[in-house]
């Protein structure tokens, strides 16, 4: 059991390293998502407060931005530049969303773009079905390891490799911080009606579960529902509702048409909150060289007409 716990904590150890401990490994590693969902039921005992609700909402928005801006647009597609220290800070913020390490995330996403909606695409709804594309692929041991061949540009940074290896450290620290803040508020501001356990349930578990499913809609729903402006080789679609949930990621057909742009809402009416915040960060000097969408790439006359559809 101790060895299995170590293997759960250290993601560099293959699942096959200790066959005798396989049942524990499956419980601790592959069933993490189920356990995180189940802990949300703690709200039955801890209740809710406006404080807990606002903390959960704030952490959802902050960590969704970290996933979309840093895990996706920076580590996966390198759509802007920054310094090494800030790069690590971005990785830590993204890791706080409990969606594995930055290199694991970027490698799987790059693999997705290379094999989008083919049999090799592990989360293609047209090939493997909705539920598998949404969450099932994450529970498959075959997808647990980082695909290092896709992130050769990042492995030269040992701090990123370490964070990818011990990808549970930051989420655990976030949960501990929420508990400490909640207990402090319970003693210093009891009128807020919260405590450590309540903030952990809402601020970490509920917020993380909603964030997780919001992110996964881009793998599943954005390849099933919406319209196609560009005739890409995959089934990607633009969906304004998903763009709200994910702060701009819902313009998925745009993204597959030209994935190296920092902006996914190609036109002014396609709201892209992540891009707006990245622009502000560039004004402040935190990041630089945001990659634009070339006019010949985005202009409507250069693309086929919109084609509505609810299926691949």
N, C-alpha and C positions, 0 to 999 in steps of 0.2 A: 504494500500500500504506500509506503514511504517512497519507494522508487517510482511508483506511478505518479505520485504527487509531484516529484521532481520533474518527471517527463512532461507533466501538464504545465509546470511553471516555465520550463526551458523548452521553447518551441523548436530548438535545433536538433533535439533528439527524435529520431524517426519513431513512428508508432510501432514499427516492427522490431524495435530493439529488445523488447522483453515480452515474448509471446505469452508467458505465464501471467503477465499482468494485464493482458489485453482487455478483460472486462472492466477493470478500473480505468484504463486509459480511455475506453469508449465513454465511460461515465463522465470522467473529468475533462476530457478534451472534446469529443465529438458531441456531447450533450450539453455543452456550455450554454447554448442558446435556449434550450429547454429550461435549464435551471434559472437563467436570468429572467425568463418569462414567469416562472413559478413564484419567484421571490416577490414579484409585483403584487401578488395576492396579500402580501403583508399589509397593504393599505386597509384591509378589513379590520385589522387590529389597531393600526396607528392612525387611521383617519386622514384628514387633509386639513390644510390651512392655506390661506392666501399666500403666506410666505413660501410654503413648500411648492405651491403651484407656480409662483413667479420664478423660483429657483429652477424648477424643472423646465419651464419655458425658456429661460435665459440660457441654460446649459444646452438645450436642444438647438437653439439658434447658433450659439457660439461654436458648438461642435459640428453642426451641419456645415457651417462656413469652413471650419478646419478641414473637413473631408473634401468638400467641393473645391476649395481654393488650393489647398496644400497637397493632400493625398492625390487628388485627381489632376488638377490643372498644373501643379508644379512637379510632383514626383513622377506622375505617370506620363505627362506630356511636355514638361519643361516649357510652359508657355510664358514664363517670365524668369527673371534672375534675381538672386539675392546673395548675401554673404553666408559663410559657413555657419557662424553662430546662429544667425536668424533661421537658417535652414533647419538646424537641429531643433530650435524652438518651435518651428512650424510642425516638425515631425512629432514632437511631444504633444502639441495641441491636437493633432490628428489622432494620435494614439489614445488620447483621453476618451475618444468616442467608442473604445472597445471594439474596433473593427480590425484587429490584428495590427501587425507592424507596417510601417510605411513601404518597405521593400516588398513584402508579401503582397500588399494591396496593389502597388504599382505593377509588379510583375504579372499578376493575374489579369490586371486591366489591359496591359499591353498585349498579352496573349489573346484576350478577347477581341481587340481591334484587329489583330492579325488573322484571326479565324472566325470572325463574327458570323453567327448563324450558319455555321457548318457543324458537322458532327464533332469536331474538335473543340468547339466552343462549349465549355462546361455549363454555362448558364444561358443557353439559348432556349427561349420558350417554344419556338417553332420546331426545334429538334428534340427537346427533352421534356416539354410540358411546363405549365405555369409554376406549379409548386416547386419542382426541381430547380427551375431558373431563379425562383425567388429566394429559397432558403435551403433546399435539399442538397445542393452541390457543396454547401459549406460544411455539411456533416459527413461528407465522404472523405475518408482518410487519404485518398489519392490526391486530394486538393489541399491537404494541410501544409505541405512543405512549400517554402519559397522557391519560385522558379528563377534561380540565380542567373540563368543565361539571358533573361530578359532585363536585368537591372545591372549590367556590368558597369554602367556609368556611375552607379551609386555605391558599389561594394568597396570602393577605395576610401570611404568614410567609415572608420571603425565605430564611431558613435552611433551611426545609423544601423550598422550591422548589429551592435549590441542591443539597441532599442527593438530591432526586429526580432532578436532572439528572445529577449525577456519582455514580450509585448504586454504582459499582465501587470507590470510594475506600476505604470502610470495610472491605469484604471483603479487599481487597489489604493493607491495614494489619494486619488480623487475621492473615492468612497470614504476613506479615513478622514479626509479633510472635511467632508460634508457632515460626518458624524460629530466631529469636534465642534464645528460651527453651530450645528443644531443644539448640542448640549450647552454651549456657551449662551446661545440665545434663550434657551429654556430657563437659565439662571438669571440672566441680566435683563431680558425683555420677555417675561412670561406672557404678556398680553398678545404676543404674536402667535401664540398657540402652537408652537412647533417644538421639536426636540431632535436629538441626533438620529434616532431610528426613522422618524418621519422624513427628515431631509434625505437620508440615504435611499429610502424607498422611492420617493418622488424625484429627487434631484439626480440620482444615479440610475436606479433600475427602470423606473417608468420612462424617464427621459431617454435612456439608452435604447430601450425596446422600441419606442416610437421612432427614434432616430434611425435605428437599424432597418426597420421596415420602410421608412421613407427613402433611405438610400437604396434598398433592394428593389424598389419600384422601377428604378432605371434599368435594372437587368431584366425585369419581367414586363411590367405594364408598358414601358416606353417602346417595347418591341411588338406590342399588340394593339394599342389604342392610340389614335391620333392621326395626323396627316403627314404626307411625305412631300416636301418641296423638291428634294434632290433624289435622283435615281441612284442611290448607293447600292452596293452589292449585298447589303444586309436588309433587315426589316425594321430598322430604326425609324422612329416617328417623333414628330413634334407634339407635345402635349402641354398646354398652358396650365393645367391643374397641377401636374407634376412639377412644373417650373416654380410654382408657388411653394409646394412642399419642400423642394430641394434647393431653394434659393437660386434657381436658374438652370439647373441641370436638365429640365424637361424638354429643352430644345435639342432633343437627342439626334434627330435627323441632321440638323445643322452641324452638330458636333462630329458625327460620323462622316459627313461630307468634307469637313476641314478640321481635324482634331487638334491641330497644333496652335489654334488661336486661343487667346486668353478669354475671349468673349464667345458665349454660346448663343445668346440672343442676337442674331445678326442684324436685326433692324430695330429702330427705336421703340416700336410697340412690343417687342419681345423682351419683357422685363427680365433682367439678369442681375439679381441682388449681389451675387458673388462678384461679378465683374465690377459693379459700381464700387464695392468696398476695396477691390484690388486697385482701382484707379486712385482712390483716396490714399491708399497705402503707398502708391507710387509718388503721389504729390508730397508725402511726408518723407520720402527717401528710404522707406523700409524695403521696398522692392524696386526693380527697374526693368526696362526693356520689355514691357508687355507686348506680346506678339499680336498684331492687329489681324482683322479679316480683310484680305485684299478685295478691292472693288470688283475685280473680274471673277472672284470666287463667290461673292454673296449676292450680286445683283440678280433680281428676279428674272430678267430677260435671258440670263445665262443658264437658267435652270428650267426643267420641265414645269408645266403648270401644277398647282396643288392637286393632290389626289387624295380625297378622303377615303378612310377605310378603317375597319375595326379588326382586321385580321392580317396576317402576313401574306 
